[in-house]
Amino acid sequence: MQIVKNRYAGYLLFVLGLLLFSSSITFFVLAGSKKVMAAESHFSDVPLDHTVYHMCRQLLQIGAIEPYYGTNLAPFEKISAEAWNRALKRIGEYLGRTVPESSLFYSDEEINGRAMLLRLQNLVDDSCESVATSNADNSRLTAFFMLERCLLAYDNE
């Protein structure tokens, strides 16, 4: 019986040592890796698994999307003319192109889904048909998705 207890204690000690060793190795590997960290630009009102991080990936990478208030994205708020123009100009800088004045908005009242799509169609050769026009609203999420899909994805094709 004593032999079994000693053997059990030895195995238990070995397993605990192995667990401690693997935990410390995992900690040091993850702590030194930037790829494991969640996201550099995350918004406090949008969870990290929200589709905006996938739908607008390039816009986020080039810094075209700025927080609404504080650290909020406010994806379903109406986009302002200032936010649209800032994102469009940042995309122009990124692509090395000048954004024509006709694609900018001068007041928040003139912004709607159809107007955004028409302004984008003036910038690209095709009709940007991948964006559904029937349910295009004036939200920040829709606007940023249109910019991503019609300008950045178009440039990569």
C-alpha positions as CSV (number, residue, x, y, z in Angstrom):
1,M,0.0,0.0,0.0
2,Q,2.9,2.4,0.8
3,I,4.5,1.6,-2.6
4,V,1.2,2.6,-4.3
5,K,1.0,5.9,-2.4
6,N,4.7,6.8,-3.2
7,R,4.1,5.9,-6.9
8,Y,0.9,8.0,-7.0
9,A,2.6,11.0,-5.3
10,G,5.5,10.7,-7.8
11,Y,3.1,10.7,-10.7
12,L,1.1,13.6,-9.2
13,L,4.3,15.6,-8.7
14,F,5.4,14.9,-12.3
15,V,2.0,16.0,-13.7
16,L,2.0,19.2,-11.7
17,G,5.5,20.0,-12.8
18,L,4.6,19.3,-16.4
19,L,1.5,21.5,-16.1
20,L,3.6,24.3,-14.5
21,F,6.2,24.1,-17.2
22,S,3.7,24.0,-20.1
23,S,1.8,26.9,-18.6
24,S,4.9,29.1,-18.3
25,I,6.0,28.3,-21.8
26,T,2.6,29.1,-23.2
27,F,2.5,32.4,-21.3
28,F,5.9,33.5,-22.6
29,V,5.0,32.5,-26.2
30,L,1.6,34.4,-26.1
31,A,3.0,37.4,-24.3
32,G,5.7,37.9,-27.0
33,S,3.4,37.4,-30.0
34,K,1.5,40.4,-31.4
35,K,-0.6,38.2,-33.7
36,V,-2.4,36.7,-30.7
37,M,-3.6,40.1,-29.4
38,A,-7.2,40.9,-30.2
39,A,-7.2,44.1,-32.3
40,E,-5.2,47.3,-32.3
41,S,-8.2,49.4,-33.0
42,H,-11.3,48.1,-31.3
43,F,-14.4,50.0,-30.3
44,S,-16.0,49.9,-26.9
45,D,-19.5,49.5,-28.2
46,V,-18.7,46.7,-30.7
47,P,-17.6,43.3,-29.6
48,L,-14.3,41.9,-31.1
49,D,-16.2,39.3,-33.1
50,H,-18.5,41.8,-34.7
51,T,-18.7,41.7,-38.5
52,V,-17.5,45.2,-38.9
53,Y,-13.9,44.1,-38.2
54,H,-14.2,41.8,-41.2
55,M,-16.3,43.9,-43.5
56,C,-14.2,47.0,-43.1
57,R,-10.8,45.4,-42.5
58,Q,-8.8,47.6,-44.9
59,L,-10.5,50.8,-43.8
60,L,-9.5,50.1,-40.2
61,Q,-5.9,49.2,-41.3
62,I,-5.4,52.5,-43.1
63,G,-7.0,54.5,-40.4
64,A,-10.0,55.7,-42.4
65,I,-12.5,55.0,-39.6
66,E,-12.3,57.2,-36.6
67,P,-14.4,56.7,-33.4
68,Y,-17.7,58.4,-33.2
69,Y,-17.5,59.7,-29.6
70,G,-14.7,58.5,-27.4
71,T,-14.0,55.0,-28.4
72,N,-17.4,54.1,-29.9
73,L,-18.0,53.1,-33.5
74,A,-21.8,53.6,-33.4
75,P,-22.3,51.5,-36.5
76,F,-26.0,52.2,-36.8
77,E,-25.9,56.0,-36.3
78,K,-26.3,58.1,-39.4
79,I,-22.9,58.9,-40.9
80,S,-22.0,62.6,-40.9
81,A,-20.6,64.4,-43.9
82,E,-17.4,65.0,-41.9
83,A,-16.9,61.3,-41.3
84,W,-17.7,60.4,-45.0
85,N,-15.3,63.0,-46.3
86,R,-12.5,62.1,-43.9
87,A,-12.8,58.4,-44.8
88,L,-12.9,59.2,-48.5
89,K,-9.9,61.5,-48.3
90,R,-7.9,58.9,-46.3
91,I,-8.7,56.3,-49.0
92,G,-7.5,58.7,-51.7
93,E,-4.3,59.3,-49.8
94,Y,-3.8,55.5,-49.4
95,L,-4.5,54.9,-53.1
96,G,-2.4,57.9,-54.2
97,R,-5.4,59.5,-55.9
98,T,-7.1,62.8,-55.6
99,V,-10.7,62.6,-54.5
100,P,-13.0,64.8,-56.7
101,E,-15.1,67.4,-54.9
102,S,-18.3,65.8,-56.5
103,S,-17.9,62.7,-54.3
104,L,-17.9,64.7,-51.0
105,F,-20.9,65.8,-49.0
106,Y,-21.3,69.3,-47.8
107,S,-24.1,68.8,-45.3
108,D,-25.5,65.9,-43.2
109,E,-29.0,66.4,-44.7
110,E,-28.0,65.4,-48.2
111,I,-26.7,62.0,-47.0
112,N,-28.7,58.9,-47.8
113,G,-27.9,55.4,-49.1
114,R,-28.7,56.2,-52.7
115,A,-26.6,59.4,-52.7
116,M,-23.6,57.6,-51.2
117,L,-23.8,54.9,-53.9
118,L,-24.1,57.5,-56.7
119,R,-21.1,59.4,-55.4
120,L,-19.1,56.1,-55.3
121,Q,-20.2,55.1,-58.8
122,N,-18.6,58.3,-60.1
123,L,-15.3,57.2,-58.8
124,V,-15.2,53.7,-60.2
125,D,-15.6,52.4,-63.8
126,D,-18.3,49.8,-63.0
127,S,-21.6,50.3,-61.2
128,C,-20.4,48.8,-57.9
129,E,-23.2,46.3,-58.2
130,S,-22.0,44.2,-55.2
131,V,-23.6,46.6,-52.8
132,A,-27.4,46.1,-52.5
133,T,-29.1,49.4,-53.3
134,S,-32.5,48.4,-52.3
135,N,-31.8,48.3,-48.5
136,A,-28.8,50.8,-48.4
137,D,-29.3,53.1,-45.5
138,N,-27.3,56.0,-44.2
139,S,-25.7,54.3,-41.3
140,R,-22.0,54.4,-40.6
141,L,-21.7,50.7,-41.1
142,T,-23.3,50.8,-44.5
143,A,-21.2,53.8,-45.6
144,F,-18.0,52.2,-44.5
145,F,-18.9,48.9,-46.1
146,M,-19.7,50.7,-49.4
147,L,-16.3,52.5,-49.2
148,E,-14.5,49.3,-48.5
149,R,-16.2,47.3,-51.2
150,C,-16.5,49.8,-54.0
151,L,-13.1,51.6,-53.6
152,L,-10.6,49.4,-51.8
153,A,-11.8,46.0,-53.1
154,Y,-12.2,47.5,-56.6
155,D,-8.6,48.7,-56.5
156,N,-7.4,45.2,-55.6
157,E,-9.3,43.5,-58.5
